[in-house]
Amino acid sequence: MTDTDALLSLPPEIQGPSAWYGPELARRADWLEYLSPTEVSEVERAMSRLVSERHDIVTIRGEDFPLPTLGPRLRRLLDQALNGRGFVLLRGLPVESWTRRESATAYFGIGAHLGAALSQNAQGHVLGHVKDLGRSSQDPDVRIYQTRERQTYHTDSADIVCLLCLRPAKSGGLSSLVSSMTIFNEMRRRRPGLLRVLFDPIETDRRGEVPEGRKPYFSIPVFSWREGFLSAIYQRQYIESARRFPGVPPLTSAQIEALDLFDSLANDPSLHLFMELQPGDIQIVHNHTILHDRTAFEDWPDPERKRHLLRLWLAPINARPLPPVFSERFGSVVPGKRGGVVIRDTMLKAPLEPE
C-alpha cells in the first residue's frame, strides 16, 4: 500500500486538547489541581466514618462516601481526562498522617465518584499495589509494576487508571505520560503506510491471567477508530512475549518497523511529559488517549520507606464507545461494565499490602 492509499484509509488528524506535546504542557500548570482544606475535610469525615465501622473497602460506592464539594469537582476532572487532555494530577491528600487503611479507604471512596473499580489481576484485587517485590519482567508471569525496572510506555486494561502516591523512591521512579493521539498524528504525517499496519489486530500476552474460554493472549489493533473516536491499546513487551504461544506468528518486518516508530515517538522528549509524584498525589489517566511509563528507580533500604503507590482501574459510565474487538481484553464494551481482569470464581478484594 502506498502512503497516498494509506492516507485515504486512515482517520483524520486528531485535533483538540488530547493531541498535546510534553514540553508545552511542562510550561503550564493547568493540569495540576490542588485540594482545598474544605475538600480534604470532606474526605476525612467520610473516610473516618467508614474506617470506624470497619466498612469493607471493596463495597464502597459513591453514595457511601459523600463529597458535597469535591464530588462535583471530581466529575469535572473526569471530563478533562475523558474528553480533554487525557489526564490530571490532584494534589494534597494528607496520606503521611494516615494509616494504610485510612489512605486506602479515602482513595477508594474518591475513585467511587469516578467509576466502578475493576479487578486488576487474577487474584481479584480492586486495589492494586505498585511496589518492587524483587521480581523480574523476564518471568513471563510477572507484571512489570512488581519490579523496579522501567515500565516503558503502555496502556492498562481499563478506561481510567488512577495512582495514589504513598511514598516515592529514593531516586528515579518518575511518571511519564505521552499522548497516543500525538503519536498517531506524527506517524500519519511521516509514515502513513506504517501507521496503517497498526490498525490490524496484533497479539498481546495476557501474562498468565487467562479468563475462561480465552486464549493466553488477546488480539486487538494498536489503534482503533469508532464513531469518531480514536483509541489506543499498547504494551510492546507483551506483544513480543506473545510470540511464545503456539499459533502466534513472528512479527512481520512491517509490524516491527511500525512498532519501532511508535516507540521512538513515545520516547521522543519533544512528545512526552515527566512528573514526580509526591505523597498524596492522585494521577488520573485516560488509557485510550494516553500511554504511561515509569522510569527505573533506586529504592530505600528501609522497608517502611520503600516506593509505594496504590492503583485503581475504573470504568466510568460516561466513557467513549469502543469497537467490539475490545471485548477480547475488556470482556465487554459497555461503558461502566468493561475492563479489568476477570477470572472465573475470583472474589474481589482490596488488600492493604501487596500479595
Secondary structure, 3 states (H helix, E strand, C coil): CCHHHHHHHCCCCCCCCCCCCHHHHHCCCCCEEECCHHHHHHHHHHHHHHHHCCCCHHHCCHHHCCCCCHHHHHHHHHHHHHHCCCEEEEECCCHHHCCHHHHHHHHHHHHCCCCEECCCCCCCECCEEECCCCCCCCCCCCCHHHCCCCCCCECCCCCEEEEEEEECCCEECCEEEEEHHHHHHHHHHHCHHHHHHCCCCEEEECCCCCCCCCCCEEEECCEEEECCEEEECCEHHHHHHHHHCCCCCCCCHHHHHHHHHHHHHHCCCCCCEEECCCCCCEEEEECCCEEEEECCEECCCCHHHCCEEEEEEEECCCCCCCCHHHHHHHCCCCCCCCCCCCCCCCCCECCCCCC
